[in-house]
Amino acid sequence: MLTKSIVAGLAGTALLATVAFAQSPTATTDKAPTAATATTTTASGEWRASKMPGLKVYNEANENIGSINELLMDKNGNVKIAVIGVGGFLGMGEHLVAVPYEKLKFANEAIAYTDTGATNPPGRPATTTTTGAATGIDKTATTASSSSKWYPDHAVFSASKDELKKMPEFKYSE
């Protein structure tokens, strides 16, 4: 019984395959390429907006001051405002502030710093990589590692966490 089922399945597959191979594409040389054969568009060096919310924001002193919650744009599609969440825990008690997007600097690479913690022998610092803000780069600059992940490592804003908390709270108007 099982052998008959296998033979019937193989025969049906062979029959369908011959029908597919019998169809030959028609050659047309006078038509423009269709969407399926057109070349693809790439956006090398661009960042995905969907990856920006949650991006950590640091100040020049390499202190984590919050994270990007939202990007607001004008009617022409230009990003104008970054909404940064400051403080809170798991979104509770978070203070939202709106800062001009052009005031943010973005860094593609994490910062390497020297850790002289107790786990290292005296006089022998360990080099560790962390996400920080000691160096910021222009939004248009890219490196190979950032372009492969389609978003920057972190953002840098010139303010302390306390200064951001003192800013007026951002509210979504209805």
C-alpha positions in Angstrom: 0.0 0.0 0.0 2.8 2.4 0.9 4.7 1.6 -2.3 1.6 2.4 -4.4 1.3 5.8 -2.6 5.0 6.6 -3.2 4.8 5.6 -6.9 1.6 7.7 -7.4 3.2 10.7 -5.7 6.4 10.4 -7.9 4.3 10.1 -11.0 2.2 13.1 -10.2 5.4 15.2 -9.4 7.0 14.1 -12.7 3.8 15.1 -14.6 3.7 18.5 -13.0 7.4 19.1 -13.6 7.0 18.3 -17.3 4.2 20.8 -17.6 6.3 23.5 -16.0 9.3 22.7 -18.3 7.1 22.7 -21.4 6.3 26.4 -20.9 8.9 28.4 -22.6 9.2 32.2 -22.0 8.6 34.3 -25.0 11.5 36.5 -26.0 10.6 40.2 -26.4 13.2 42.7 -27.3 11.0 45.7 -28.1 9.5 46.1 -24.6 10.9 48.1 -21.6 11.9 46.0 -18.6 9.2 45.1 -16.2 9.3 45.8 -12.5 10.4 42.2 -11.8 13.5 42.6 -14.0 14.3 46.2 -13.1 17.4 46.8 -11.0 16.9 47.3 -7.3 17.4 50.6 -5.5 19.9 50.7 -2.6 20.1 53.2 0.2 23.7 52.8 1.1 24.7 55.0 4.1 21.1 55.7 5.1 19.6 54.9 8.5 16.2 53.2 9.1 13.8 55.4 11.0 12.3 52.4 12.7 15.6 51.6 14.4 15.9 55.1 16.0 13.4 54.8 18.9 15.2 53.2 21.8 18.6 54.5 20.7 20.5 55.6 23.8 21.4 59.3 24.2 24.6 60.3 26.0 26.1 63.7 26.9 29.7 64.8 26.3 30.6 63.4 29.8 29.7 59.9 28.5 26.7 59.8 30.9 23.5 58.0 29.7 20.8 60.8 29.8 17.9 58.9 28.1 16.8 57.4 24.9 15.0 58.5 21.8 11.3 57.7 22.0 10.1 59.2 18.8 11.1 61.3 15.8 8.7 64.1 14.6 8.9 65.4 11.0 7.4 68.2 9.1 4.9 67.8 6.2 7.9 67.5 3.8 9.3 64.5 5.6 12.2 66.3 7.2 12.9 65.2 10.8 12.6 68.3 13.0 12.2 67.0 16.6 13.5 64.1 18.7 11.5 63.2 21.7 13.8 61.9 24.4 12.6 59.9 27.4 14.6 60.8 30.6 14.5 58.9 33.8 11.9 56.4 34.8 12.0 52.7 34.9 10.5 50.5 32.2 8.6 53.5 30.9 7.0 54.4 34.2 7.8 57.9 35.5 9.6 58.8 32.3 9.9 62.5 31.5 9.5 63.2 27.8 11.3 66.3 26.3 11.4 67.6 22.7 14.8 68.6 21.4 15.7 70.0 18.0 16.9 67.1 15.8 19.8 69.1 14.4 21.2 69.4 18.0 21.8 65.7 18.2 25.0 64.2 17.0 25.2 60.5 16.1 28.1 58.1 16.6 28.5 55.0 14.6 31.0 53.2 16.9 31.0 52.4 20.6 33.7 54.2 22.6 36.7 52.3 23.9 37.7 53.3 27.4 40.1 52.1 30.0 38.7 50.4 33.1 41.0 50.2 36.1 38.7 48.1 38.2 39.6 45.9 41.1 39.7 42.8 38.9 42.8 43.9 37.1 46.3 43.6 38.5 47.7 47.0 39.8 49.1 49.1 37.0 47.5 46.9 34.3 44.3 48.5 33.0 41.9 46.5 30.9 40.6 48.1 27.7 36.8 47.7 27.4 34.3 48.8 24.8 31.2 50.6 25.9 28.6 52.7 24.2 29.4 56.3 25.1 29.5 59.7 23.7 33.1 60.9 23.9 33.1 61.5 20.2 30.2 62.4 18.0 30.0 62.5 14.3 27.8 64.2 11.8 24.5 62.5 10.9 25.6 62.1 7.3 28.9 60.3 8.0 28.9 56.5 8.0 31.2 53.6 8.5 31.1 50.1 7.3 29.8 48.7 10.6 27.0 51.2 10.9 25.9 50.9 7.4 25.6 47.2 7.7 23.3 47.5 10.7 21.4 50.5 9.3 21.4 52.6 12.5 23.9 54.5 14.6 25.3 53.2 17.8 24.1 56.1 20.0 23.3 59.8 20.0 25.0 62.7 21.8 23.2 65.7 23.2 24.7 68.6 25.1 22.9 68.5 28.4 22.9 66.6 31.7 20.1 64.4 32.8 19.0 67.0 35.4 18.9 69.7 32.7 16.7 67.5 30.5 14.4 66.8 33.5 14.0 70.5 34.1 12.9 71.1 30.5 9.2 71.4 29.8 7.5 68.0 29.4 6.5 67.1 25.9 2.9 66.2 25.5 1.2 64.8 22.4 -1.7 67.3 21.6 -4.9 65.9 20.3 
